[in-house]
Amino acid sequence: IGEYYAGGGNGEFSPNYGMAFSWWNAAAERGSAAAVTNIACALYAGLGVPKDEQRAAYLWNEAAKRGDADAQYFIGAAYCKGIGVLRDYPTAAFWWDKASKQGHAKAQTNLAFAYARGEGVDKDLKKAFELWKSAAESGNLVAQTYLGLCFYTGDGTKKDTAKAVAIWTNAAENGHPEAQRYLGIAYATGVGINLDKQKAFAWFTKAVQGGDSESKKYLEELRIDLASQNSSNREKSNK
């Protein structure tokens, strides 16, 4: 019922975080680790209660020790970013590993980044690939994007650019800006798919509209390239 109030009754009314917090407190007093996690999230964001990152981190840690996968993911993120606790990459990886083993896709994605960068764990591109693959199969669009990148570059797995493009296409069509950028690059270069600069332009445009700043330079470069190409075509047709 706490989640019902926090969610605004599935859109029936404005979220009532005060009521949600009251019900989560009641559930937490009766032993619900998930309720403790929700309380911590409310404290972190200042929803219905004064913002308190240190208290949020403490409660996430308590719920994580009781096995709540969401709490394990959140406390991992807290240690990674230094939210309410001192930054500690090994501890972040420890908790993400716990949540990953429970099938938590976001934790798997974050742990994959840790292995790819060697943050808190020994760098291991194959483990990063396997974690992104698991999270991608759960529908996580970030994981799908980086799984595609693994296939595109051959990091942690056998290189397969066509498979990379297929994975990016799915994530891009579901609105992930970074996947849209990579799909645009594939079309612009003709790697893994037939060269098509118009489609590349369309995907770069979508990525920029979705907030991907990296795509702006690709879009401008391609805009100049297409303008030059059109000018050249007009000159040829006039001769």
C-alpha positions as MATLAB code, in Angstrom:
seq = 'IGEYYAGGGNGEFSPNYGMAFSWWNAAAERGSAAAVTNIACALYAGLGVPKDEQRAAYLWNEAAKRGDADAQYFIGAAYCKGIGVLRDYPTAAFWWDKASKQGHAKAQTNLAFAYARGEGVDKDLKKAFELWKSAAESGNLVAQTYLGLCFYTGDGTKKDTAKAVAIWTNAAENGHPEAQRYLGIAYATGVGINLDKQKAFAWFTKAVQGGDSESKKYLEELRIDLASQNSSNREKSNK';
ca = [
       0.000    0.000    0.000;
       2.992    2.267    0.530;
       4.028    1.737   -3.067;
       0.425    2.407   -4.117;
       0.530    5.843   -2.499;
       4.038    6.566   -3.804;
       2.916    5.663   -7.321;
      -0.179    7.827   -7.167;
      -2.501    4.852   -7.428;
      -1.173    4.003  -10.886;
      -1.840    7.542  -12.064;
      -5.195    8.054  -10.341;
      -3.876   10.823   -8.066;
      -0.706   12.740   -7.258;
       1.920   10.701   -5.370;
       1.498   10.973   -1.608;
       4.945   10.252   -0.197;
       3.928   11.131    3.347;
       1.338    8.335    3.374;
       3.749    6.012    1.556;
       6.430    6.648    4.166;
       3.972    5.885    6.989;
       3.030    2.532    5.481;
       6.641    1.638    4.732;
       7.488    2.367    8.344;
       4.711    0.025    9.449;
       5.977   -2.715    7.128;
       9.588   -2.163    8.194;
       8.623   -2.557   11.851;
       7.167   -5.941   10.928;
      10.402   -7.085    9.275;
      10.059   -6.115    5.617;
      13.509   -5.521    4.116;
      11.898   -4.158    0.937;
      10.107   -1.521    3.012;
      13.419   -0.499    4.586;
      14.832   -0.112    1.069;
      11.900    2.100    0.062;
      12.342    4.247    3.167;
      16.008    4.679    2.284;
      15.095    5.727   -1.256;
      12.631    8.292    0.111;
      15.303    9.660    2.458;
      17.835    9.816   -0.360;
      15.479   11.779   -2.620;
      13.766   13.780    0.129;
      10.323   12.465   -0.817;
       7.827   12.908    2.029;
      10.699   13.355    4.500;
      13.759   15.629    4.810;
      16.633   14.513    2.568;
      19.208   12.481    4.512;
      21.789   10.620    2.420;
      23.706    9.210    5.385;
      20.558    7.701    6.884;
      19.577    6.374    3.459;
      22.944    4.655    3.053;
      22.704    3.175    6.547;
      19.255    1.718    5.826;
      20.256    0.407    2.396;
      23.154   -1.344    4.085;
      20.839   -2.897    6.688;
      18.369   -4.104    4.048;
      21.246   -5.343    1.870;
      22.572   -7.483    4.724;
      19.096   -9.004    4.957;
      19.280  -10.026    1.305;
      17.172   -7.404   -0.466;
      18.555   -7.199   -4.035;
      17.366   -3.623   -4.619;
      19.099   -2.510   -1.419;
      22.274   -4.308   -2.493;
      22.145   -2.446   -5.799;
      21.530    0.928   -4.119;
      24.213    0.549   -1.441;
      26.622   -0.516   -4.186;
      25.802    2.698   -6.048;
      26.227    4.681   -2.822;
      29.730    3.284   -2.299;
      30.587    3.819   -5.961;
      29.549    7.490   -5.931;
      30.251    8.331   -2.292;
      26.623    8.963   -1.362;
      26.254    9.039    2.410;
      29.410    6.942    2.761;
      33.047    7.221    1.726;
      33.652    6.150   -1.861;
      34.794    2.520   -1.911;
      34.866    0.692   -5.252;
      35.610   -2.795   -3.848;
      32.616   -2.549   -1.492;
      30.440   -1.310   -4.352;
      31.469   -4.315   -6.445;
      30.872   -6.645   -3.475;
      27.249   -5.557   -3.114;
      26.575   -5.480   -6.850;
      27.881   -9.028   -7.022;
      25.398  -10.061   -4.321;
      22.511   -8.448   -6.210;
      23.735   -9.796   -9.559;
      23.539  -13.339   -8.267;
      19.858  -12.679   -7.537;
      19.336  -11.626  -11.170;
      19.239   -7.870  -10.557;
      19.811   -6.452  -14.068;
      20.948   -2.973  -12.995;
      23.445   -4.444  -10.562;
      24.711   -6.789  -13.275;
      25.136   -3.815  -15.597;
      27.056   -1.789  -13.015;
      29.239   -4.730  -12.045;
      30.013   -5.242  -15.728;
      31.268   -1.647  -15.919;
      33.409   -2.324  -12.835;
      35.018   -5.340  -14.532;
      35.447   -3.444  -17.806;
      37.238   -0.578  -16.034;
      38.947   -2.520  -13.276;
      37.204   -0.501  -10.560;
      37.129   -2.428   -7.283;
      37.846   -5.689   -9.095;
      40.536   -6.969  -11.439;
      39.820   -5.912  -15.009;
      38.131   -8.774  -16.831;
      36.439   -8.064  -20.163;
      35.022  -11.580  -20.435;
      33.228  -11.232  -17.089;
      31.982   -7.809  -18.166;
      30.605   -9.362  -21.356;
      28.854  -12.179  -19.478;
      27.241   -9.752  -17.026;
      26.053   -7.405  -19.759;
      24.695  -10.424  -21.638;
      22.700  -11.561  -18.614;
      21.309   -8.073  -17.972;
      20.567   -7.557  -21.675;
      18.493  -10.730  -21.752;
      16.418   -9.197  -18.941;
      15.683   -6.215  -21.183;
      18.138   -3.700  -19.714;
      18.819   -1.212  -22.523;
      22.153    0.011  -21.128;
      23.377   -3.580  -20.997;
      22.135   -4.210  -24.529;
      24.043   -1.168  -25.751;
      27.322   -2.309  -24.220;
      26.775   -5.935  -25.155;
      26.503   -4.696  -28.715;
      29.742   -2.765  -28.261;
      31.475   -5.952  -27.048;
      30.432   -7.755  -30.235;
      31.430   -4.730  -32.324;
      34.953   -4.492  -30.867;
      35.513   -8.123  -29.888;
      36.129   -7.204  -26.244;
      35.404  -10.234  -24.057;
      33.896  -12.246  -26.894;
      34.277  -13.133  -30.571;
      33.823  -10.128  -32.835;
      30.482  -10.115  -34.681;
      29.536   -6.705  -36.072;
      26.247   -7.920  -37.568;
      25.130   -9.183  -34.152;
      26.232   -5.882  -32.616;
      24.024   -3.963  -35.055;
      21.057   -6.256  -34.374;
      21.373   -5.664  -30.619;
      21.793   -1.896  -31.059;
      18.748   -1.815  -33.332;
      16.591   -3.301  -30.598;
      17.879   -0.885  -27.946;
      17.683    2.076  -30.331;
      14.096    1.307  -31.314;
      13.268    1.182  -27.617;
      14.608    4.710  -27.215;
      18.120    4.332  -25.803;
      20.119    7.373  -27.051;
      23.562    5.768  -26.770;
      22.431    2.744  -28.775;
      20.995    5.147  -31.357;
      24.435    6.795  -31.599;
      26.240    3.485  -32.109;
      23.659    2.392  -34.666;
      24.202    5.689  -36.459;
      27.952    5.034  -36.525;
      27.349    1.574  -37.982;
      25.189    3.000  -40.784;
      27.641    5.853  -41.396;
      30.613    3.504  -41.748;
      28.884    0.504  -43.270;
      30.325   -1.846  -40.649;
      27.964   -4.672  -39.732;
      25.266   -3.310  -42.043;
      24.938   -1.731  -45.466;
      26.210    1.853  -45.653;
      23.295    4.285  -45.408;
      24.142    7.860  -44.452;
      20.524    8.972  -44.452;
      19.653    6.367  -41.831;
      22.786    7.307  -39.916;
      21.623   10.930  -39.946;
      18.181    9.913  -38.681;
      19.617    7.877  -35.786;
      22.094   10.592  -34.791;
      19.205   13.054  -34.782;
      17.146   10.812  -32.504;
      20.133   10.361  -30.189;
      20.640   14.127  -29.904;
      16.939   14.620  -29.233;
      17.254   11.988  -26.506;
      20.016   13.959  -24.805;
      23.144   12.211  -26.103;
      25.655   15.043  -26.432;
      28.276   12.790  -28.050;
      26.021   12.394  -31.077;
      26.096   16.130  -31.846;
      29.580   15.986  -33.387;
      28.659   12.949  -35.491;
      25.477   14.668  -36.648;
      27.300   17.861  -37.655;
      30.066   15.959  -39.463;
      27.496   13.942  -41.358;
      25.433   17.048  -42.127;
      28.502   18.613  -43.789;
      29.296   15.366  -45.614;
      25.763   15.027  -46.977;
      25.633   18.691  -48.000;
      28.915   18.274  -49.887;
      27.644   15.090  -51.500;
      24.378   16.754  -52.585;
      26.308   19.700  -54.013;
      28.544   17.355  -55.961;
      25.550   15.455  -57.310;
      23.924   18.699  -58.474;
      27.083   19.734  -60.306;
      27.233   16.385  -62.067;
      23.581   16.586  -63.111;
      24.085   20.085  -64.567;
      26.925   18.975  -66.822;
];
